[in-house]
């Protein structure tokens, strides 16, 4: 087991050598090794030369130097990309935080209780230096505002000491370049419903005369970051392309519309393929005797396990739709197999449908939602990892080959078709603006009422097929 210690550094020549010596000597839990990922943010005071000398002497140090000073957030973002440990902790190079407290910070993670741990300077600890009143007030009020928008009860959002499971941290996009990193990562952890613990830590803060860099202007910017990421859902890094669909279908009004169409076709026992982070499951699990949320991505599996930890009728299962042997662990047979935005991502949807059909009871239903219109396939689809879009004839034939007779077909989201064509075919964009998604969601109450009146095809196609 390994701990990646992420150390952003900028102009700290008076303390950096002593600080890193403490980090290298700090106690760790049994059988845990460490690596130091140091990012020099284009220091100009001689810090770079000290770091180069230390890195040459110590193989556990991995040093990267930026050519332009970008700020703490940008340095942490670079360090996260280079981390190879099981856990990551952020460590400033200024001696304000004590590395001897690593075991305390890691304990909730090692016990399996937490996904992230924040070290709080305001919980009771053995010792904390008395610091300027107004600086503490700014920190506490920023934490209060963050809590209001995140719906958390943290005591210290601005703490440097934050520890994460590395796989989860790498899946979160970091956009802030400066000290906005702290409120941004807090908001995104809250929206991802990660289990956050706080532990008390000691604090030996510096004054501005001693080299403290964060100021009141950063406090104002932090407020802007809180508001920005409260409005915008930007929760998954680029490798998690399906997260864009989670943003799209996760908008509450659209999701309500979608699930209102799906719900009447579900039986008492349901197997959902590609359950993602549980947006569909969360709306449809009620009154089901058994709802199996199946997913292959470990990050999404983690989100599902967290979300439905105490939901007795929901079971979370690791299942790759293209691996027939994975279905053997699903149980069944089921009244309903549900597949929402899954088949278009698969290399071999034929095999997935065949394996899923084998899990259905005779007379059971397979409910499938896919993107409609091969002619609409464009840059947006490629960015999402889509291999194809379906016509009605394609989907009907695919289901029929596996003994599934289509009883009903629905067009959904016709208002979205012109926008998809504009963004994906004409403008060749790879993303739809997240603010536009919010606006779309707020006006769904209009679009769902006129959807059946519009003369063109819907963006999505839903088929309900019965096993004969």
N, C-alpha and C positions, 0 to 999 in steps of 0.2 A: 504494500500500500504506500502511496506517495502523496505528499502535500506540495502543491505548487504555491510558492510565496511570491506574489506579484508586487514588485517594488517600483513605482514611478518615481523618478528622481529629476529634480531641476535645481541647480545651483545650491548644493548642500555640502560644499567641500569641508566645512568646519565640523560636520557631525557624521558624514556618510560612512566613513570607515569604522567608527565606533558603533554606529547603528547596525551595520551589516555583520559586524563581529558578534553582536548580541543575537541577531537573527540566526546565524549559523550555529551558535552555541545553545540556543533555546531548547528546552526539553520538548519531546514529542511523545505521543502515545507509543506503546510497545509495537515493534515491527513496522514502524512508519519511517520512511526516508523522506528527504526534502530536496527540492530544487528551487533555486532563486531565479526568477525571471525578472531581470532588471531592465527597465526601459529608461534610458537617459534622454530626456526631452530637450535635447540641444542645449545642454548647459554651457555657460560661457565663463565660469569662474575657476576652472581647473578641476571641477568634479569629474569630467570625462577621463582625464588622465589617471585619477585615483581609481576609478571604476575599471579601467583597462588593466591596471596593475593587479587589482584584486581578482579579476576574472582570469588572468593568466596563472594565478597561484591556486585558485580554488575551482576544481572541476564541477562543483555543484552550482556554480554561477553561470547563467546564460545571459549575456549582455547584448542588448540592441541599442543603437544610437539613432535618434531621429535627426534629420537634417534641418528641420524647421521646428521651432517651439510651437506646440499645438495645445498643450494643457493636460491636466491630470486625466480627464476622461479619455482623451485620445491615447495617452500612454497606457492606461489600464486596458483599453480595447486591444491594443497591440499585444500586451502581455497575455491576455486571455487566449488569443489565437495561438500563442506559442506554448501554452501550458499543456503538460502531459500527465499531471497527477490525477488522483481520484477526487481530491478536494482542492479548492483555491481559497487563499486568504489574501486580502489586500493589506499591504504594510507600507505606511509612509516611512521615509528615510530620515525623519527628524527627531527621533527619540521621544516623541510624545506618548507613544503607546508601547507597552511592555511585552516583548515576544515570549516572556516566560508564561504568559497566560494562554498560549496556544492550546494546551490540553483542555483547559476549561471551555474554550470556544469550540473545540472539535467534539466534545463529548455528546451533545445532542445529535450530531450527525452520525457519529459512530454507533450510537444506540438505536439509530433508525427512526428517531422521532422527528427530525427536522430535515428540511431541504436547504435552508439558509439560516445562519446564526449571526445576529448583530450584537456586537459588544457595546453595552450601554455605559456611558460615563455618568449617567444620572440615577442608575440603580445603586443601592448601597454597596460600596466596595471598601477595601481596607484603607485606601488613600487616594485623594484627588486634590490636585493643586487648586487653590483659590485663584480665579481669573477674573478679568473685567466683567462687571455686571451686564453691560449691554450686549457684549458678545454672547454670553450665555442666554440672554433673553431672545436674541435673534435666533439662535439654534433651537430653543424650546418652542418658539412661535412657528418656525418653519416645520418642526415636527408636528405641531398641532394641526397646521394647515394640511400637511401631507396626510395625517391620519384621517382628517375629515373627508378628503377626496379618495383615499385608499380604503377607508373603512377598516383601519387597523388601530391598535392601541399601543404603538411603540412609544418608548420614552426618549429615543435618540436616533432619529432618522439620519442625521448628518455624521454619524460615527464613521471613522475610517475603517475600523475593524469589522469587516463583513466576510463571512466564510460561506462558501457554496459548494454543492456538488458540481464538479467540473462539467459533466455532461449537460446539466441544466443551464449553467452559466454560459456555455458556448452556444446554446440555442436561443439566447436572448440578444437581440440586436442593441448595441450601445451607440447612440447618436450624439450624445453630449461630449464636447471636447474639453470643457473645463470642469468646474466643480458641480455642474449640473448632473454629473454622473450619479451622485447620491440620491437625489429625489427621483431620477429616472429609473434607476434599478429597483428602488423601493416600490414605485408605482407598478412596474411591470411584474415584479414578484407577486404583488397583491392581485393584479388582474389574472395572472396565471394560477392563482390560488395555491402558491407554494406554502409549505408549512414553515413559518418564520418563528424562530425562538430568539429571545434576548437573554444575555448573561451579563452580570456586572463586571466591569473592568476598571482598573486603576487608570489614571490619566495625569500626565505630567506636561500640561500644555505650555506652549511658548507664548510669549508676548510678541507684539509686532516688532519691537526693538530687537528681539532675539531671532527674528526671521520668519514669523508667521506670514503666510501669503494670502489667505482668503480674507475678503473684505466685504463691506456692506453692499457693494455693487453685485457681488456674487450672490448675496442673499436675495436681492431683487430678481436676478436671473433665475434663481432656484424656484421662486414663486411662479415665474413664467413656465418653467419646465414642468412643474406640478400640474398646471392648468393644461398645458399642451398634451401631456400623456394621459390626462384624465379624459380629454375629448377624443384623442386618436388612439386606436388599438394597433400598436406596432410591437407585437409580442414574440415573434419568432424570426430568427435569422434566416438568411437566404437559403441555406440547404434544406430548410423545412418549407418547400414550395407549397405544400398543401395547406400551410398556415394561412395563405391568402384566401383559400376557400373557407377556412375557419372564420376569418374576418368577415367574409361576404355572407355566409349563412349564419354566422353568429350574431349579426345585427338583430336585435330582439323582435322587431316588427316583421321583418322578412321571415325570420325563423318561425314565428307564430303562424304566418301564412302557410309556409311549407308544411309544418307539422299538422296543420288543420286538414290538409289534403291527404297526408299519409295515415293519420290516426284511424280512420274508419276501416282500414284494410288490415289492421294488426290483430292477431289472435292473442291467446293467453301466454304463449311462450314464443319469444322472439330472439333471433340471432341477427345482430347488426354487424355487417362487414365494414371495415374501415371506419370505426367509430370516432377517430380523431381525438378531440379533447372532450367529447361528450355533449356537444351542443344539441344533437338530435336525441340522444338517449335521455338527457335531462328532461326533455319535454314529453317523451313518449313512454317512459318507464312506469308511470303511475297506473295502478290497477292490473298490471301484468303479473302473472304468477312467477315468471322467470324472464329476465331480459339479459342476454349475454352480449356484452359490448366487446367486440373482437377488433384487435389492432395489431399491427406488426412493428410500428415505430416505437423504440424504447422510451423516447421523451413523451410521446402521447400516452403510452401505457402508464407511465408514471402519473400523468395528469388524471387519467381515468381512475387509477387506484386511489389517489388522493380525494377525488371528487365523490366517489361512491363507496368510500371506506366503511361507512355505517349505513348502507342502503341494502337491506337483506335480500331484496328480490333482484338485485343487479350483480352479475358476475363478470369480472374482467378477464379476458382471455387473450394470450398472445397467439395470433393467427395470421399467417400470410395467405391471402386468397389464392395465390398461385402454387401453393404447396399442398397437394391433396392430403398428405399425411397429417397436416396440422388440424384438419377437420375432425380427426379421430378423437381429439381431446375436447371437442365442443359439447359432447352429450347428445341430446336430441332423441328422437326427431322433434322438429319444431313446427308450430302452427304457421310461423311466418319467418322468411328470410328477408332482411332489409338491406339494400345496397344503395347508398346515396353518394354520388360523385366518386365512384371507385373504379368501374370498368374502364373508363377512358384512360386511366393511368397504367393499366396492365399490359404487359407484352402479349399475354395469352388469356384474354377474357373468356375464351371458349372453355378452357380447363376450369377456371374459377366458377363459372355457371354450372358446369357439370358436377363439381364437388359440392357446391351449395345445394343443388337440386337433390342430391342424395341425402341431405339432412332434413328434407321436408317430409312431413306426413302426407299420405295420400289425401288429396283435397286441400292441402295447405297452399299458402300463397307466397309467391316471390314478388316483392315490391322493389322496383328498380328505378332509380333516377339517374339520367345521364345527360350530358350536354347535347343539344340537338343542332343539326345542320352542318354536314361536312363542309359546305361552302363557306361557313363562318370561321373555319380553322385558321388561326393566325398567330401573331406574336404573343398575345396573351396566353393562348393555349400552350404554346411551346415553353413559355416562362413557368407555367404551372406543372410542366411535366406530362401534359396530355399527349397521348399517342394518336387520338382520333376523336371525332365527334360523330354521333349516330343519326341516321335517318330512322323514321318509323319502321320502314321495311327491314332495315338492318337489325334493329332490336327485336322485332317480332320474330324474324327468322332464327336469330341466336337463341332465343328462349324456346322456340318450337323444337329445335334440334335436341333438346334435353327433356322433352316430354312436358313442357310448360306451355299451356294454352293461354294466350293473352285474352283477358276478358274486358279490360278497360285500358284506355290510354288517355293521358291528360297532357295538355300544353300548359306550361307554367312560366310566368315572368316574361310576357311578351314585350313589356316596356323596356326590358333589359337588352333586347336583341339589337336595336339600332345603336345603342351605346357600345356594345361588344364589337359590332361591325366597325364603328368609327375608331375605337381605340386599337383594336387588334388588326384590322385589315387596312385602314386608311392611314392612321397615324403611326401604326406599328409600335405601339407602346408595350412595355413589359409589365406595367402596373397600372391599376386604376387608383386615382387619388383617393386617399382614405377619407378625406373630408367629403368628397362626393358620395362615398358609400354611406356616410352618416346622413347626408341630405336625402339620399334615396330611401334610407330606412325610415326617416321621419315622415315621408310621403307615401309609404307603402299602403296606408289606408285608402288612398285614392286609387293606386294602380291595381290593387286586388279587386276593386269594384268594377273596373273597366276592362280587366284583362281579357275576358271572354268576348268583348266587343271589337277588339283590335283585329285587323284582317290578316296580319302576318303570323308566322310561327313563333312559338315561345322559345326562350333561351334554353330551357330545360324540358325534357320529355320524361314523363312518368308512366311506367307500364306496370299493371297488376296482372300477374300470370298465375294460373292454378295448375298444380301437379295432378296429372290425370292417372 
